[in-house]
Amino acid sequence: MFSNLPPNYVVEDYQNETADLNILGGAIVSGSFQGFDQEYLLNTLKQMGTTFSGVTQLLM
């Protein structure tokens, strides 16, 4: 769809980089390059747990 995609950054990358920060929760924002496919967001939220919320933009 888009030719200039950002580099991969998976849940394990985030967890490794923030392990010493005692982060209790946050917001996971779906990238615009994902279009209407929210599977990445849903999978990430499952991995991060109930203290994280998802943010997305859906156009009708």
N, C-alpha and C positions, 0 to 999 in steps of 0.2 A: 504494500500500500504506500508506505513512505520510504524514501531511499536513505534518509539521514536518521536512522534510529539511534537512540542512546545506547551506550554499552550495557550489557546485562548487569543487574544488581539484584541479587536474590536475597531472600529472608536471612539466610546464613551470613551473608556479607554484612547486612545491617546488624544482626545480633553480635557478630564478632567485633564490629567497630564501636558498638555501644555497651559492651559487656560491663565495663567499669563505671558506667554513668548512672546506674540504678533507675533506669527509665521504667515507669509503671504503666504507661499507656500512651496513646497518641492517635493520629489520623493518618491513614494510608490513602494517598491520592492517586486515582487512576490516571494514567498518561493519555493525552489526547491522541497519540499515535495508535492507541488500541481501538479507537472508533467505538462501536457499540458492543464489542466483545468484553464483557466484564469478568470472564473466567479467571484472569490473572488476579484481579482484585479479590474475588471470592476465595480463591486458593490461598492468597496471602493472609487474608483475615483469619482463615481457619488455622494457619500456622502461628499467627501472632497471638491469638487468644482474645478473650472477651473484653479486655481493657483497651482494645484498639477499635476504631471506627473507620468506615470507608467513606470516601468522598469521590463522587463521579459527576459527569455532566451527560445527561441524556437529552437529546433533541427529539422532538416529535414533529 
